[in-house]
C-alpha cells in the first residue's frame, strides 16, 4: 500500500509568497500520491491579507491542495493544528515546511528515501540566508536545550522535517496544547528518548517576499517564556 504523505505549511500574510509555495510543493505531493490520498495542507493563521482567497482559487485546479483557516494564534500553535489535522486524516508521514520560500523542495526526495530507516529526519541549516542574528538565536537555543535536557542537536527548529505518524502521536501529548515552539521540542524529544533521528544538511534561502512577522521583540518574549516552559517540561519528564 502507498505511504500517505501530508506536507503541512503554516501561513500568515503570505500573499506575496503563496503562489510560489504551491507551485514549488504541489508537484512533490503529486509524485507521492499514486492513490490520490496525499495532501499539501496550507493552514492560514488568520491572515489579514488575501492569502486564504488565493489558496482557495489555486485549489480549484489542484485536488491535492487543502487550504485550511483558523483564528490567528502564531506559528507554533498553527504548526500543532496542522500536525493534528494530518494525524486525523490518517497520514503515514508528515512533512513540515514554512511558506516564506526559504526551503528548497528539491531537497525533499533525500528525506523521503530515508523514511523507513528513521522515525524523524530533520533539516540542519549549515548556512543561513536569513541573517546572522537568526543564526545566533538558534545557537543559543541549542545551548539552552543542552543545559535543560542534556541533548546535543545541531539545529532544533528547522522548518524542514519529515516525521512518522507514530513519532508525532508519541510526542505531541508531551507539550502544552498551544505551545509556541513545538518543532523545538519534537527535535529535543527524539534525541532525549533516543529515537531513530537523523539530521541532514539543507540549504536555507533569504525570505522570498513579504515581511517576517517574528521580530526581535517577539523573539525575546518567546525566549523568556521558553525558559519557563523548558523547565516545566523537564520536570514533567523526570
Helices and strands as residue ranges (DSSP letters): E 5-11, H 18-31, E 39-45, H 51-59, E 65-70, H 75-88, E 93-98, G 105-107, H 108-113, E 120-125, H 132-149, E 160-164, H 165-171, G 172-174, H 182-192, E 197-202, H 216-237
